[in-house]
């Protein structure tokens, strides 16, 4: 539901997770 409600938040979360993993 969250993905449908706020896809932007999901994308940001994914990017943040990637950055955190890389950093």
PDB file of N, CA, C and O in Angstrom:
ATOM      1  N   UNK A   1       0.842  -1.195   0.000  1.00  0.00           N
ATOM      2  CA  UNK A   1       0.000   0.000   0.000  1.00  0.00           C
ATOM      3  C   UNK A   1       0.884   1.255   0.000  1.00  0.00           C
ATOM      4  O   UNK A   1       0.601   2.230  -0.696  1.00  0.00           O
ATOM      5  N   UNK A   2       1.936   1.207   0.780  1.00  0.00           N
ATOM      6  CA  UNK A   2       2.820   2.369   0.856  1.00  0.00           C
ATOM      7  C   UNK A   2       3.438   2.660  -0.507  1.00  0.00           C
ATOM      8  O   UNK A   2       3.576   3.811  -0.922  1.00  0.00           O
ATOM      9  N   UNK A   3       3.808   1.570  -1.194  1.00  0.00           N
ATOM     10  CA  UNK A   3       4.411   1.729  -2.514  1.00  0.00           C
ATOM     11  C   UNK A   3       3.452   2.429  -3.465  1.00  0.00           C
ATOM     12  O   UNK A   3       3.866   3.235  -4.297  1.00  0.00           O
ATOM     13  N   UNK A   4       2.158   2.112  -3.334  1.00  0.00           N
ATOM     14  CA  UNK A   4       1.164   2.724  -4.209  1.00  0.00           C
ATOM     15  C   UNK A   4       0.859   4.145  -3.761  1.00  0.00           C
ATOM     16  O   UNK A   4       0.614   5.033  -4.578  1.00  0.00           O
ATOM     17  N   UNK A   5       0.880   4.342  -2.450  1.00  0.00           N
ATOM     18  CA  UNK A   5       0.539   5.653  -1.906  1.00  0.00           C
ATOM     19  C   UNK A   5       1.662   6.658  -2.153  1.00  0.00           C
ATOM     20  O   UNK A   5       1.424   7.792  -2.571  1.00  0.00           O
ATOM     21  N   UNK A   6       2.891   6.215  -1.884  1.00  0.00           N
ATOM     22  CA  UNK A   6       4.009   7.156  -2.056  1.00  0.00           C
ATOM     23  C   UNK A   6       5.194   6.455  -2.725  1.00  0.00           C
ATOM     24  O   UNK A   6       6.131   6.026  -2.052  1.00  0.00           O
ATOM     25  N   UNK A   7       5.144   6.345  -4.044  1.00  0.00           N
ATOM     26  CA  UNK A   7       6.232   5.703  -4.788  1.00  0.00           C
ATOM     27  C   UNK A   7       7.534   6.494  -4.646  1.00  0.00           C
ATOM     28  O   UNK A   7       8.628   5.932  -4.686  1.00  0.00           O
ATOM     29  N   UNK A   8       7.390   7.798  -4.481  1.00  0.00           N
ATOM     30  CA  UNK A   8       8.565   8.657  -4.324  1.00  0.00           C
ATOM     31  C   UNK A   8       9.328   8.270  -3.066  1.00  0.00           C
ATOM     32  O   UNK A   8      10.557   8.204  -3.069  1.00  0.00           O
ATOM     33  N   UNK A   9       8.592   8.015  -1.994  1.00  0.00           N
ATOM     34  CA  UNK A   9       9.222   7.644  -0.729  1.00  0.00           C
ATOM     35  C   UNK A   9       9.978   6.336  -0.877  1.00  0.00           C
ATOM     36  O   UNK A   9      11.071   6.173  -0.334  1.00  0.00           O
ATOM     37  N   UNK A  10       9.388   5.405  -1.618  1.00  0.00           N
ATOM     38  CA  UNK A  10      10.034   4.106  -1.812  1.00  0.00           C
ATOM     39  C   UNK A  10      11.332   4.288  -2.590  1.00  0.00           C
ATOM     40  O   UNK A  10      12.361   3.709  -2.242  1.00  0.00           O
ATOM     41  N   UNK A  11      11.276   5.093  -3.640  1.00  0.00           N
ATOM     42  CA  UNK A  11      12.466   5.337  -4.453  1.00  0.00           C
ATOM     43  C   UNK A  11      13.554   5.985  -3.611  1.00  0.00           C
ATOM     44  O   UNK A  11      14.724   5.612  -3.695  1.00  0.00           O
ATOM     45  N   UNK A  12      13.158   6.958  -2.801  1.00  0.00           N
ATOM     46  CA  UNK A  12      14.130   7.641  -1.944  1.00  0.00           C
ATOM     47  C   UNK A  12      14.729   6.669  -0.938  1.00  0.00           C
ATOM     48  O   UNK A  12      15.930   6.691  -0.670  1.00  0.00           O
ATOM     49  N   UNK A  13      13.878   5.824  -0.391  1.00  0.00           N
ATOM     50  CA  UNK A  13      14.341   4.851   0.605  1.00  0.00           C
ATOM     51  C   UNK A  13      15.337   3.893  -0.033  1.00  0.00           C
ATOM     52  O   UNK A  13      16.356   3.551   0.568  1.00  0.00           O
ATOM     53  N   UNK A  14      15.035   3.463  -1.255  1.00  0.00           N
ATOM     54  CA  UNK A  14      15.919   2.537  -1.963  1.00  0.00           C
ATOM     55  C   UNK A  14      17.259   3.196  -2.243  1.00  0.00           C
ATOM     56  O   UNK A  14      18.315   2.590  -2.064  1.00  0.00           O
ATOM     57  N   UNK A  15      17.201   4.455  -2.688  1.00  0.00           N
ATOM     58  CA  UNK A  15      18.436   5.180  -2.988  1.00  0.00           C
ATOM     59  C   UNK A  15      19.254   5.389  -1.710  1.00  0.00           C
ATOM     60  O   UNK A  15      20.473   5.216  -1.700  1.00  0.00           O
ATOM     61  N   UNK A  16      18.565   5.760  -0.648  1.00  0.00           N
ATOM     62  CA  UNK A  16      19.241   5.984   0.632  1.00  0.00           C
ATOM     63  C   UNK A  16      19.916   4.700   1.102  1.00  0.00           C
ATOM     64  O   UNK A  16      21.032   4.717   1.622  1.00  0.00           O
ATOM     65  N   UNK A  17      19.214   3.587   0.906  1.00  0.00           N
ATOM     66  CA  UNK A  17      19.751   2.292   1.324  1.00  0.00           C
ATOM     67  C   UNK A  17      20.993   1.967   0.501  1.00  0.00           C
ATOM     68  O   UNK A  17      21.983   1.464   1.031  1.00  0.00           O
ATOM     69  N   UNK A  18      20.933   2.255  -0.778  1.00  0.00           N
ATOM     70  CA  UNK A  18      22.068   1.979  -1.659  1.00  0.00           C
ATOM     71  C   UNK A  18      23.262   2.828  -1.255  1.00  0.00           C
ATOM     72  O   UNK A  18      24.385   2.333  -1.155  1.00  0.00           O
ATOM     73  N   UNK A  19      23.011   4.096  -1.026  1.00  0.00           N
ATOM     74  CA  UNK A  19      24.079   5.016  -0.628  1.00  0.00           C
ATOM     75  C   UNK A  19      24.692   4.568   0.689  1.00  0.00           C
ATOM     76  O   UNK A  19      25.912   4.564   0.853  1.00  0.00           O
ATOM     77  N   UNK A  20      23.826   4.190   1.624  1.00  0.00           N
ATOM     78  CA  UNK A  20      24.304   3.750   2.933  1.00  0.00           C
ATOM     79  C   UNK A  20      25.161   2.495   2.779  1.00  0.00           C
ATOM     80  O   UNK A  20      26.152   2.317   3.486  1.00  0.00           O
ATOM     81  N   UNK A  21      24.769   1.636   1.853  1.00  0.00           N
ATOM     82  CA  UNK A  21      25.503   0.389   1.641  1.00  0.00           C
ATOM     83  C   UNK A  21      26.853   0.688   0.986  1.00  0.00           C
ATOM     84  O   UNK A  21      27.868   0.078   1.322  1.00  0.00           O
ATOM     85  N   UNK A  22      26.845   1.623   0.059  1.00  0.00           N
ATOM     86  CA  UNK A  22      28.072   1.964  -0.657  1.00  0.00           C
ATOM     87  C   UNK A  22      29.022   2.748   0.237  1.00  0.00           C
ATOM     88  O   UNK A  22      30.234   2.537   0.208  1.00  0.00           O
ATOM     89  N   UNK A  23      28.466   3.643   1.023  1.00  0.00           N
ATOM     90  CA  UNK A  23      29.310   4.483   1.866  1.00  0.00           C
ATOM     91  C   UNK A  23      29.905   3.701   3.020  1.00  0.00           C
ATOM     92  O   UNK A  23      30.644   4.261   3.830  1.00  0.00           O
TER      93      UNK A  23
END
